[in-house]
Amino acid sequence: MPAPHLGEPYLLTPGPLTTSYAVKSAMLRDWGSWDGDFRAMTVTLRQGLLALIGDTKGEFDCVPIQGSGTFAVEAMIGSFVPKTGKVLVLANGAYGKRAAETLGYLGRDFSLIDKGDYLPPRGAEVAAALAADPEITHVIAIHCETSSGILNPVKEISDATYAAGRKMLLDSMSAFGAVDLDVTDIRFEAMVSSANKCIEGVPGFGFVIARKDALEQARGNSHSLSLDVHAQWAHMNKTGQWRFTPPTHVVAAFLVALEAHRVEGGVKGRGARYTNNRDVLVEGMRDLGFVTLLQDRWLSPIIVTFFCPADPGFKFDRFYQLMKDKGFIIYPGKLTVVDSFRVGCIGQMDEHVMRKVVVAAGQALAEMGVDDASPPEIALIERARLAA
Ligand SMILES: *Cc1c(COP(=O)(O)O)cnc(C)c1O
């Protein structure tokens, strides 16, 4: 796998991420948004994404939405939850909380199960919450909660939701394309992801993949002109065009990324490379004494949270700069109780790169005079909560 262009650092971040030279080069041309060539590209984009969910009966459709991933989440919530609906939000990190915040902005009724920084919402508690509140119409779950890197148990959440006769909406932003999401296995009305995560495109649009019957029923729900998924869907089906100026270059780059995803073996192939990236990273970092927030069964192949070492010589800002000087951009942590940092496993990187990341981390520790990367006692206590 070729290194990024001329001294660019690797982005060990969950999007924007390191893209291939071919993806970047695809943007060196201009397209007319109304032109037949671009309309054909939009068709390829929608079909290529639909091919990833195992929809053998043709029950789903794909609707791209301009903007970053959050725009698509807001579009999904505003379009699929009727104004009289009520949503149960399952939060264990920033993105679950953001879904709740979005509902607040939209004036949709909701209740929240907040599990804190990382504990997973479980099927049994979803079942109990739904039994206790018959007004809840929808459940929103986060597939991979990128703030900790946990892979949430969306299958048991979906089973509990539909067993109670309610509907699921899924934020699969950082998982889609690398973690299996087969509609014959995991039931949902709609899910969202974006161009700059596991498909390895550049930022500029998100997409909703939804049941066609849910799309039909979404007519008139949206609070927003530009984020109305039904209107975008209907217009696209009728004219082949996006309703407002599409990010033409981003779409062109995305098609190259999507083809590379197919050549790599689709969701399975992409997931296997990321899993290997994670395994090499975690093993190497553990050898240096670092401890992961999550036990192995909850680790996603997307991003890993490590506790900061207890050694007073360790300063995250210095560590960040030393890693950057060595060619790797890492990510600060998002835990409220203990200091942490995150390392992404997605993007144009393989195990060779991950080995270099570990070497760089070891050198950075040495330069800070830290010879033991183990975390403070409180981190280990925190971590043990998940074992129960
Ligand atoms: C990246 C991400 C989003 C969207 O974030 P943007 O910054 O708007 O692109 C939403 N949910 C999850 C789980 C994500 O990882």
The ligand as an ORCA input file, in Angstrom:
! r2SCAN-3c Opt
* xyz 0 1
  C     -18.111     10.707     12.028
  C     -19.365     10.362     12.719
  C     -20.539     11.135     12.572
  C     -20.595     12.380     11.725
  O     -19.677     13.329     12.055
  P     -19.350     14.539     11.074
  O     -18.249     15.241     11.787
  O     -20.566     15.352     10.900
  O     -18.924     13.940      9.759
  C     -21.691     10.691     13.186
  N     -21.716      9.568     13.918
  C     -20.622      8.796     14.089
  C     -20.731      7.540     14.891
  C     -19.408      9.169     13.496
  O     -18.308      8.398     13.662
*
